[in-house]
């Protein structure tokens, strides 16, 4: 697969993985639609892109999952079509289950799961009518196995795998592709922005995230996985091998994560 002349829509494009991805993909001779809640930050990302005239900004709030149809119509109107939707937008969480308000679980599901699913479903008929389309979903290694203090996040990411595996099966006949990207630790602000037990932001970086993959290294690996139309890609340092350990022995991955320094 090549990105040449493709229209690529990226959510969560104002910072972190989404921002780095936009800047890198802009070099690939494609057209970009950048979305997040923050228009000023999106405009700043656009200014850093090669050929900014081929980059459009479209604000989007994933929490407003009941109103995705007009957003999709607006996105299609920008270039006449969408070829690839990169579902990158979302939030994380850091708090013990026993202390975490159910409202935090609800917010994670609304943004990370329902927002992503609603946007993807609103675009699906466009992909089917074109007999072509590619969903790229930024999940997490936490969508394959779990860790401490991330219960709501793990639940939402596990749910994404269930939904998109089903979508891939149902629309294989329509040439609709699905690639699930599972990052390990990537050095972004994801930990600082993570919700705590009462819904407030954590507002500090943790050691594992700080020592994670450089975001620019990560997006190059991600783009390679998209080009290959992989079903799933596990991108990280040593932590990515947890996926294979889980397959071999759920008890062993439990013991290894228990011994880790993850907080």
C-alpha positions as CSV (number, residue, x, y, z in Angstrom):
1,X,0.0,0.0,0.0
2,X,1.2,3.5,-0.8
3,X,0.0,6.8,0.7
4,X,0.5,8.7,-2.6
5,X,-2.7,10.7,-3.4
6,X,-4.6,9.1,-0.5
7,X,-6.8,11.2,1.8
8,X,-5.8,10.3,5.4
9,X,-7.9,11.5,8.4
10,X,-6.1,11.6,11.8
11,X,-7.9,12.1,15.1
12,X,-6.1,13.3,18.1
13,X,-3.8,15.1,15.7
14,X,-3.0,18.2,18.0
15,X,-0.3,16.5,20.0
16,X,1.7,13.4,20.8
17,X,1.5,10.5,18.4
18,X,-1.1,12.2,16.2
19,X,1.0,15.3,15.7
20,X,4.2,13.4,14.9
21,X,2.2,11.2,12.6
22,X,0.7,14.1,10.7
23,X,4.2,15.7,10.2
24,X,5.6,12.4,8.9
25,X,2.7,11.5,6.7
26,X,2.8,15.0,5.1
27,X,6.1,13.9,3.5
28,X,4.3,10.9,1.9
29,X,2.5,12.9,-0.9
30,X,-0.9,12.4,0.6
31,X,-3.7,14.7,1.7
32,X,-4.4,15.1,5.4
33,X,-7.4,15.9,7.6
34,X,-6.4,16.8,11.1
35,X,-8.9,16.5,13.9
36,X,-9.1,17.1,17.7
37,X,-11.0,19.5,20.0
38,X,-8.3,22.2,19.9
39,X,-8.3,24.2,16.6
40,X,-5.4,26.4,17.4
41,X,-3.1,23.5,18.1
42,X,-4.2,21.8,14.9
43,X,-3.4,24.9,12.9
44,X,0.0,24.9,14.5
45,X,0.6,21.2,13.5
46,X,-0.6,22.1,9.9
47,X,2.0,24.8,9.7
48,X,4.8,22.2,10.4
49,X,3.6,19.9,7.6
50,X,5.2,19.7,4.2
51,X,2.7,21.1,1.6
52,X,0.3,22.6,4.2
53,X,-2.1,23.5,1.4
54,X,-2.8,19.7,1.3
55,X,-3.7,19.7,5.0
56,X,-7.2,20.6,6.3
57,X,-8.3,21.2,9.9
58,X,-11.6,19.8,11.2
59,X,-12.4,20.1,14.9
60,X,-13.9,17.0,16.5
61,X,-14.9,16.0,20.1
62,X,-15.0,12.2,20.5
63,X,-17.1,12.5,23.6
64,X,-19.9,13.9,21.3
65,X,-20.3,10.4,19.8
66,X,-24.0,10.8,19.0
67,X,-23.3,13.5,16.4
68,X,-20.6,11.9,14.1
69,X,-22.6,11.8,10.9
70,X,-22.3,15.6,10.1
71,X,-18.6,15.5,11.0
72,X,-18.0,12.7,8.5
73,X,-19.9,14.6,5.9
74,X,-17.7,17.6,6.5
75,X,-14.6,15.5,6.3
76,X,-15.6,13.9,3.0
77,X,-16.4,17.3,1.5
78,X,-12.9,18.6,2.2
79,X,-11.2,16.5,-0.5
80,X,-14.2,14.5,-2.0
81,X,-13.3,11.3,-0.2
82,X,-11.5,9.7,2.8
83,X,-9.3,6.7,2.1
84,X,-7.8,6.0,5.6
85,X,-9.1,6.9,9.0
86,X,-6.5,6.8,11.7
87,X,-8.4,6.6,15.0
88,X,-5.7,8.0,17.3
89,X,-7.7,10.3,19.7
90,X,-8.3,9.2,23.2
91,X,-7.3,9.5,26.9
92,X,-5.7,7.3,29.5
93,X,-6.2,6.7,33.2
94,X,-4.1,6.1,36.3
95,X,-5.8,5.1,39.5
96,X,-6.6,2.0,41.7
97,X,-9.9,0.4,40.9
98,X,-11.2,0.6,44.5
99,X,-10.8,4.4,44.4
100,X,-11.9,5.2,40.9
101,X,-15.3,6.8,40.3
102,X,-17.6,5.0,37.9
103,X,-17.8,8.3,36.0
104,X,-14.1,7.9,35.1
105,X,-14.9,4.5,33.6
106,X,-17.8,6.0,31.7
107,X,-15.7,8.8,30.3
108,X,-13.0,6.4,29.1
109,X,-15.6,4.3,27.4
110,X,-17.3,7.3,25.8
111,X,-14.2,8.8,24.4
112,X,-11.8,5.8,23.7
113,X,-14.5,3.3,22.7
114,X,-17.8,4.8,21.8
115,X,-16.3,7.9,20.1
116,X,-14.0,5.9,18.0
117,X,-16.7,3.3,17.1
118,X,-19.3,6.0,16.3
119,X,-16.9,7.9,14.0
120,X,-15.9,4.7,12.3
121,X,-19.5,3.5,11.8
122,X,-20.5,6.9,10.4
123,X,-17.7,6.6,7.7
124,X,-18.4,2.9,7.0
125,X,-21.0,3.4,4.2
126,X,-18.5,5.7,2.4
127,X,-15.8,3.0,2.5
128,X,-18.3,0.3,1.3
129,X,-19.6,2.4,-1.6
130,X,-16.0,3.0,-2.7
131,X,-15.2,-0.7,-2.3
132,X,-12.1,0.5,-0.4
133,X,-11.1,1.9,2.9
134,X,-8.7,1.4,5.8
135,X,-9.3,1.9,9.5
136,X,-6.1,2.3,11.6
137,X,-6.9,2.1,15.3
138,X,-4.4,3.2,17.9
139,X,-5.1,0.7,20.7
140,X,-2.5,-0.3,23.2
141,X,-0.6,-3.3,24.5
142,X,-3.2,-2.8,27.3
143,X,-5.7,-3.9,24.7
144,X,-4.0,-7.3,24.7
145,X,-3.1,-7.7,28.4
146,X,-3.6,-5.5,31.5
147,X,-1.6,-3.7,34.1
148,X,-2.1,-2.0,37.4
149,X,-4.0,1.3,37.7
150,X,-5.3,1.3,34.2
151,X,-8.6,-0.6,34.6
152,X,-10.8,1.8,32.6
153,X,-8.2,2.3,29.9
154,X,-7.6,-1.5,29.6
155,X,-11.4,-2.1,29.4
156,X,-11.9,0.5,26.6
157,X,-8.9,-0.8,24.6
158,X,-9.9,-4.5,24.9
159,X,-13.4,-3.4,23.6
160,X,-11.8,-1.8,20.6
161,X,-10.2,-5.1,19.6
162,X,-13.5,-6.9,19.8
163,X,-15.4,-4.4,17.7
164,X,-12.8,-3.9,15.0
165,X,-12.0,-7.6,14.6
166,X,-15.8,-8.1,13.9
167,X,-15.8,-5.2,11.5
168,X,-12.9,-6.7,9.6
169,X,-14.7,-10.0,9.3
170,X,-18.0,-8.4,8.1
171,X,-16.5,-6.1,5.5
172,X,-13.6,-8.2,4.1
173,X,-15.9,-8.6,1.1
174,X,-16.0,-4.8,0.7
175,X,-12.2,-4.4,0.7
176,X,-12.3,-2.6,4.0
177,X,-9.0,-3.1,5.9
178,X,-8.4,-2.8,9.7
179,X,-5.0,-2.3,11.3
180,X,-4.8,-2.3,15.1
181,X,-1.7,-0.5,16.4
182,X,-0.7,-1.5,19.9
183,X,1.9,0.9,21.4
184,X,3.9,0.1,24.5
185,X,5.5,3.0,26.3
186,X,5.9,6.1,24.0
187,X,7.4,9.3,25.3
188,X,4.4,11.6,24.9
189,X,2.1,13.5,27.4
190,X,-0.3,10.6,27.7
191,X,0.6,10.0,31.4
192,X,0.3,13.7,32.2
193,X,-3.1,13.9,30.7
194,X,-4.3,10.6,32.2
195,X,-7.4,10.8,34.4
196,X,-7.1,9.9,38.1
197,X,-9.7,8.5,40.5
198,X,-11.8,11.6,40.7
199,X,-11.5,12.5,37.0
200,X,-8.8,15.1,37.4
201,X,-5.6,15.0,35.3
202,X,-2.5,13.2,36.7
203,X,-0.3,16.2,35.6
204,X,3.0,14.4,35.9
205,X,5.1,12.1,33.8
206,X,5.9,8.6,34.9
207,X,9.3,6.9,34.6
208,X,8.3,4.2,32.1
209,X,6.6,6.7,29.8
210,X,9.6,9.0,30.0
211,X,11.9,6.2,29.0
212,X,9.6,4.9,26.3
213,X,10.1,5.0,22.5
214,X,10.8,8.4,21.0
215,X,7.5,9.4,19.3
216,X,9.2,9.9,15.9
217,X,10.7,6.4,16.0
218,X,7.3,5.1,16.9
219,X,5.4,6.8,14.0
220,X,7.9,5.5,11.5
221,X,7.2,1.9,12.7
222,X,3.5,2.6,12.7
223,X,3.6,3.9,9.1
224,X,5.4,0.8,8.1
225,X,2.7,-1.4,9.7
226,X,0.0,0.6,7.9
227,X,1.8,0.2,4.5
228,X,1.9,-3.6,5.1
229,X,-1.8,-3.6,6.0
230,X,-1.0,-5.6,9.1
231,X,-4.0,-6.9,11.2
232,X,-2.1,-5.9,14.4
233,X,1.3,-4.4,15.2
234,X,2.9,-4.3,18.6
235,X,5.3,-1.4,18.9
236,X,7.5,-0.7,21.9
237,X,10.6,-1.9,23.7
238,X,10.7,-5.0,25.9
239,X,7.1,-4.6,27.0
240,X,5.8,-5.7,23.6
241,X,6.8,-9.3,24.3
242,X,4.1,-9.3,26.9
243,X,1.6,-10.1,24.1
244,X,3.4,-13.4,23.3
245,X,3.9,-14.3,26.9
246,X,0.1,-13.8,27.5
247,X,-0.6,-16.3,24.7
248,X,1.7,-18.9,26.2
249,X,0.7,-18.4,29.8
250,X,-1.8,-15.9,31.3
251,X,-0.4,-16.8,34.8
252,X,3.2,-16.0,33.7
253,X,2.3,-12.5,32.3
254,X,0.4,-11.9,35.6
255,X,3.5,-12.6,37.6
256,X,5.8,-10.6,35.3
257,X,3.5,-7.5,35.4
258,X,3.2,-7.9,39.2
259,X,7.0,-7.6,39.5
260,X,7.3,-4.7,37.2
261,X,7.7,-1.0,38.2
262,X,4.6,0.1,36.3
263,X,2.7,2.8,38.2
